[in-house]
Each structure stands twice: as structure tokens, then as C-alpha cells.
Amino acid sequence: MAKPLLSSDEELLVIKAIRAAEKGHRGELRVHLETHAKDGPARARRLFKLLGLHRTAENTGVLLHVAHRDGRATVHADTGLASVPADAWAEAADAAERGLARGEAAAGIIEALDRLGALLREHVPGVDLEGNELPDRITTERDDPDSPHSTETVATEDVDDLIAIATQLREQEEDALHREDLLAIATELGLESHHVDRAEEELARRRAERARQEEEDRRFQRRLLYAGVGLALLVGLFGLVGQASLRKDLAEVEAHRAQLRNVLDRQEEVKRRYRGAQTGPDWVAEVSGAENRVGVERRRHDQVVSDYRARASSFPGALWVRIFGLPKKPPLSHEIEW
């Protein structure tokens, strides 16, 4: 029996890499391993449909196909990723091939997945509203219905569901009206076959229009959600900037308060030094100077407090004060018990 390309531990590492590579964008990734492939790109295109990768909501499926005995890897992407340059896909495939050449298949595949994840985050960024549309697993020749290695088995837990669905389909077929019966009824009602043909065309058109409208509604809802998320992020960023600016102003208030505290302490020191002493030129100069410094620092302090109060009470500053718990009205110098 041929040795598998990946050990159990390596398979877990690759699956972990798939999950990591699928974060931060709206794409879906799948890794498929097989022994040989005569025409890698053609084989990848066929597997893409056989494995159901073409059924993603935004046509953003990506298949990394690895034919390990040939030492070849191919990337095939759906139509929703037409903006990605072909050489970018090729570079990801080259990473997997280099790993095969070194005898380090898992490392090469993981590097390729990292590159694919980066490409998807660049070209289809955002939140995947459809969820994880493809299971995070590695497929092999056993998963290919065309392969002789395929084993068609049914999981025990799926049996009841499959039987129920098959029963519903049979009942629908039994309830369905054959075209011959439809034409017979139309004839009894005086309608000709071309009327029935036109009616069928009109019904198909209406259904297609309804499906198109439903798809447009879904896309509109997604756009609304994206717009809402974008607006929330913008408001959050604006709030962080506003909060930082207010905190900077508040820090300036506290710095001026500390400076005022300092000159007040110095004024008290001057008063204590000359208490009981006779007045003279030195006394007058020092006391007057201390009082002048206090007056200057009071005005500076009260000015920065007034500026902060004005910002904190107007929009949007009042909003940031409320959200982030900042003080709305720091006290003026005469409101502080020194």
C-alpha cells in the first residue's frame, strides 16, 4: 500500500492552515491531493466543479490541486476572483511545488495557503456573511466520483435524512402533472398548445425575475450590513481620536493645577519667612513677586480649564465625555480648596 503524502499530524497542520487562511475575507479554500494528473490546469478545473467549489455565494472558491508524484501544483479560482493576477496564483502554486521538491509537502502546502489567504484578503476583504461554505478538510482521489479509488459510502447518521428526502422527491413526482395531461386539460378549456408554451415561458420568466429580485435584495442587505459595520468602525475611530484629544487637554489642566499649587506653596513660604519682620524693599519685592506669579498661574490654569469645559460640553466632546467617563467640568482655581 502506497504511503500517504501527509501523516496524520501533517494533515491537522494543513487543516489548521486552511482555517487561518480563510480569515479576514469572503473567499473559500480547498486543498485536493492526488497521485498523478496528466494536465494539471484541466484537472483542477474539472475537480473544481466535481467537488462543488463553484457553488459559493459570491463565486470566490479557490482550489489548490496537488499531484504529488508529478511534483506539480495548480491553483484554480472562481469568476468572482477575476481581479487577481494569474501570476499571483502561480506563485502560490510554486510554493507548494518547492515543498514537494524538498520532500516537505506539508510545509509547501501551508506556505501556498498563506499566500492564497493574503491574496483573498487583498481582493475580497471583509466579513464572510455566508459563513464557512466549504468544510475545512483535505480531499483526495477517494472524494472524486470519477476516480477508480472512490469509495461510495454513506454515513449512518445520514441515512434517515436521505430516505426522507428521497420520499419527498417521489411524492413530488407522483403529484406532478405530465405535459400530455396538461395539454389535454388546455384543449378541454379551448386553449391551443402554443398558449401553453407561452404560459410556460412566462412562468419561467417570472420565476427568474423573482430569483433575480431576491438575489438583489440579499446583496442590498449585505451592502447595508457592510455600510453599518464601516460606519461603526468610523465612529469608533473618531471616538478614540476625540477621547485622546480630550485626555491630552485634561492632562494640560492637571499640569497647570500642579504649577499653581507650586506657586501657592512658594507664596506661603514667603509669607512665613517675613511674618513678624519689618517691611522693607526686600519684603515688598518678594511678596509682590509671589502674588504676581500666583495671579499669572491662576489665569493660565482657569483658561485651560475653560477651554476644556467648552470642548467637553459641546458636540462631539460631550459624547466622548459620557462614553469614556471623562470629567465634564474640572474646577476653576477659586473652586478648589487649596
HUHUNOR-V29057 format. One record per pair of residues at least 24 apart in sequence whose C-alpha atoms are under 10 Angstrom apart, sorted by the first residue. I is the first residue (numbers start at 1). J is the second residue. Records with the same first field share a line. If there is no record, write none. Layout:
BEGIN
I = J + J
END
This chain:
BEGIN
4 = 33 + 34 + 35
5 = 33 + 34 + 35 + 68 + 69 + 100 + 103 + 104 + 105 + 106
6 = 33 + 104 + 105 + 106
7 = 106
9 = 106
10 = 105 + 106 + 107 + 110
11 = 106 + 137 + 138
12 = 106 + 137 + 138
13 = 106 + 107 + 109 + 110
14 = 106 + 107 + 108 + 109 + 110 + 111 + 113 + 136 + 137 + 138
15 = 110 + 135 + 136 + 137 + 138
16 = 110 + 136 + 137
17 = 109 + 110 + 111 + 112 + 113 + 114 + 117 + 136
18 = 109 + 110 + 113 + 114 + 116 + 117 + 135 + 136 + 137 + 138
19 = 113 + 117 + 132 + 135 + 136 + 137
20 = 113 + 114 + 117
21 = 110 + 112 + 113 + 114 + 115 + 116 + 117 + 118 + 119 + 120 + 121
22 = 113 + 114 + 116 + 117 + 118 + 120 + 121 + 128 + 132 + 136
23 = 117 + 118 + 120 + 121 + 125 + 126 + 127 + 128
24 = 117 + 118 + 120 + 121 + 122 + 124 + 125 + 126 + 127 + 128
25 = 60 + 117 + 118 + 119 + 120 + 121 + 122 + 123 + 124 + 125 + 126 + 127 + 128 + 129
26 = 56 + 57 + 58 + 59 + 60 + 61 + 120 + 121 + 123 + 124 + 125 + 126 + 127 + 128 + 129 + 130 + 131 + 132
27 = 56 + 57 + 58 + 59 + 60 + 61 + 62 + 77 + 78 + 80 + 81 + 116 + 117 + 119 + 120 + 121 + 123 + 124 + 125 + 126 + 127 + 128 + 132 + 133 + 134
28 = 53 + 56 + 58 + 59 + 60 + 61 + 62 + 63 + 77 + 78 + 117 + 120 + 128 + 131 + 132 + 133 + 134 + 135 + 136
29 = 53 + 60 + 61 + 62 + 63 + 64 + 77 + 113 + 116 + 117 + 120 + 132 + 133 + 134 + 135 + 136 + 137
30 = 61 + 62 + 63 + 64 + 65 + 113 + 134 + 135 + 136 + 137 + 138 + 139
31 = 62 + 63 + 64 + 65 + 66 + 75 + 109 + 113 + 136 + 137 + 138 + 139 + 140
32 = 63 + 64 + 65 + 66 + 67 + 73 + 137 + 138 + 139 + 140 + 141 + 143 + 144
33 = 64 + 65 + 66 + 67 + 68 + 73 + 138 + 139 + 140 + 141 + 142 + 143
34 = 65 + 66 + 67 + 68 + 69 + 70 + 139 + 140 + 141 + 142 + 144
35 = 66 + 67 + 68 + 69 + 70 + 71 + 72 + 140 + 141
36 = 66 + 67 + 68 + 69 + 70 + 71 + 72 + 141
37 = 65 + 66 + 67 + 68 + 69 + 70 + 72 + 73
38 = 67 + 70
39 = 72 + 74
40 = 65 + 66 + 67 + 70 + 72 + 73 + 74 + 75 + 76
41 = 65 + 73 + 74 + 75 + 76
42 = 74 + 76
43 = 67 + 74 + 76
44 = 73 + 74 + 75 + 76 + 77
45 = 74 + 75 + 76 + 77 + 78
46 = 76
47 = 76 + 143 + 144 + 145 + 146
48 = 76 + 77 + 78
50 = 143 + 144 + 145 + 146
51 = 134 + 139 + 143 + 144 + 145
52 = 134
53 = 77 + 78 + 133 + 134
54 = 78 + 79
55 = 133 + 134
56 = 80 + 130 + 132 + 133 + 134
57 = 128 + 129 + 130 + 131 + 133
58 = 124 + 128 + 130 + 219
60 = 120 + 124
61 = 120 + 133 + 134
62 = 89 + 116 + 120
63 = 116
64 = 89 + 92 + 93 + 96 + 109 + 112 + 113 + 116
65 = 93 + 96 + 109 + 139 + 140
66 = 93 + 96 + 97 + 100 + 105 + 109 + 140
67 = 97 + 100
68 = 96 + 97 + 100 + 101 + 105
69 = 100
70 = 97 + 100
71 = 96 + 97 + 98 + 99 + 100 + 101 + 103 + 105
72 = 96 + 97 + 98 + 100 + 101
73 = 97 + 98 + 100 + 109 + 112
75 = 112 + 116
80 = 123 + 124
81 = 119 + 120 + 123 + 124
82 = 123
83 = 123 + 124
84 = 119 + 120 + 122 + 123 + 124
85 = 119
88 = 115 + 116 + 119
89 = 115 + 116 + 119
91 = 115 + 116
92 = 116 + 117 + 119
126 = 226 + 229
127 = 222 + 225 + 226 + 229
128 = 222
129 = 222 + 225 + 226
130 = 222
238 = 316 + 320
239 = 316 + 317 + 319 + 320 + 323 + 324
240 = 320 + 324
241 = 320
242 = 316 + 317 + 319 + 320 + 321
243 = 316 + 317 + 319 + 320 + 321 + 323 + 324 + 325 + 326
244 = 320
245 = 311 + 317
246 = 308 + 311 + 312 + 317 + 320 + 321 + 326 + 327
247 = 308 + 321 + 326 + 327
248 = 308
249 = 304 + 305 + 307 + 308 + 309 + 311
250 = 304 + 305 + 307 + 308 + 309 + 326 + 327 + 330
252 = 301 + 304 + 305 + 308
253 = 300 + 301 + 302 + 303 + 304 + 305 + 306 + 307 + 308 + 330 + 331 + 332
254 = 301 + 304 + 305 + 330
255 = 301
256 = 297 + 298 + 299 + 300 + 301 + 302 + 303 + 304 + 305
257 = 297 + 298 + 300 + 301 + 302 + 304 + 305 + 331 + 332 + 333 + 336
258 = 297 + 301
259 = 294 + 297 + 298 + 300 + 301
260 = 293 + 294 + 295 + 296 + 297 + 298 + 299 + 300 + 301 + 333 + 338
261 = 294 + 297 + 298 + 333 + 338
262 = 294 + 297
263 = 290 + 291 + 292 + 293 + 294 + 295 + 296 + 297 + 298
264 = 290 + 291 + 293 + 294 + 295 + 297 + 298 + 338
265 = 290 + 294 + 338
266 = 290 + 291 + 293 + 294
267 = 291 + 292 + 293 + 294
297 = 333
298 = 332 + 333 + 334
299 = 332 + 333
300 = 333
301 = 331 + 332 + 333
302 = 330 + 331 + 332 + 333 + 334
303 = 332
304 = 332
305 = 329 + 330 + 331 + 332 + 333
306 = 330 + 331 + 332
END
